[in-house]
Amino acid sequence: QVQLVESGGGLVQAGGSLKLSCASSGRIFILDTMGWFRQVTGKEREFVAAITRSDGALYYANSVKGRFTISRDNAKNTLYLQMNSLKPEDTAVYYCAAQLVGRGSVSQPGVYDSWGQGTQVTVSS
C-alpha cells in the first residue's frame, strides 16, 4: 500500500482555477493507473479523470472534459489535477486514488487500491 495525500483545495469563484496535488509516500512510477474522484455528501463517489502508467493515456468524465487536466510527475511522485473554468457544480471533496496493478477499468472506484483523505473544493457562484 502507498499513502496518498491531496492538497490544493479551497474556495474559488466560478470561472476560476485550482490545481490539486496528490503526493505519494512511494514511487508512483510503480503504480499503474492513477485517478481523481469527487464526492458530494449523500451522493456516490464520481469519476473525474485518470492517467495510465503504460502509455500515459488520459481519461475524463464528460462533465470535466476540456476544463480539467490530469498529469503525473514520476520524479516528484506526485499526481496533479489542473481545474479551469470551475463551476458551482464542481463543488465536492476530491480524492486521488491509485491502482497497484492495472485492472482495465479506470472509472470504477472499486478497482483502486489506495486512496487519499480528500481535499475540499468549493466553487461559489
C-alpha positions, 0 to 999 in steps of 0.5 A, spaced: 500 500 500 502 507 498 499 513 502 496 518 498 495 525 500 491 531 496 492 538 497 490 544 493 483 545 495 479 551 497 474 556 495 474 559 488 469 563 484 466 560 478 470 561 472 476 560 476 482 555 477 485 550 482 490 545 481 490 539 486 496 535 488 496 528 490 503 526 493 505 519 494 509 516 500 512 511 494 514 511 487 508 512 483 512 510 477 510 503 480 503 504 480 499 503 474 493 507 473 492 513 477 485 517 478 481 523 481 474 522 484 469 527 487 464 526 492 458 530 494 455 528 501 449 523 500 451 522 493 456 516 490 463 517 489 464 520 481 469 519 476 473 525 474 479 523 470 485 518 470 492 517 467 495 510 465 502 508 467 503 504 460 502 509 455 500 515 459 493 515 456 488 520 459 481 519 461 475 524 463 468 524 465 464 528 460 462 533 465 470 535 466 472 534 459 476 540 456 476 544 463 480 539 467 487 536 466 490 530 469 498 529 469 503 525 473 510 527 475 514 520 476 520 524 479 516 528 484 511 522 485 506 526 485 499 526 481 496 533 479 489 535 477 489 542 473 481 545 474 479 551 469 473 554 468 470 551 475 463 551 476 458 551 482 457 544 480 464 542 481 463 543 488 465 536 492 471 533 496 476 530 491 480 524 492 486 521 488 486 514 488 491 509 485 491 502 482 497 497 484 496 493 478 492 495 472 485 492 472 482 495 465 477 499 468 479 506 470 472 509 472 470 504 477 472 506 484 472 499 486 478 497 482 483 502 486 487 500 491 489 506 495 486 512 496 487 519 499 483 523 505 480 528 500 481 535 499 475 540 499 473 544 493 468 549 493 466 553 487 461 559 489 457 562 484 
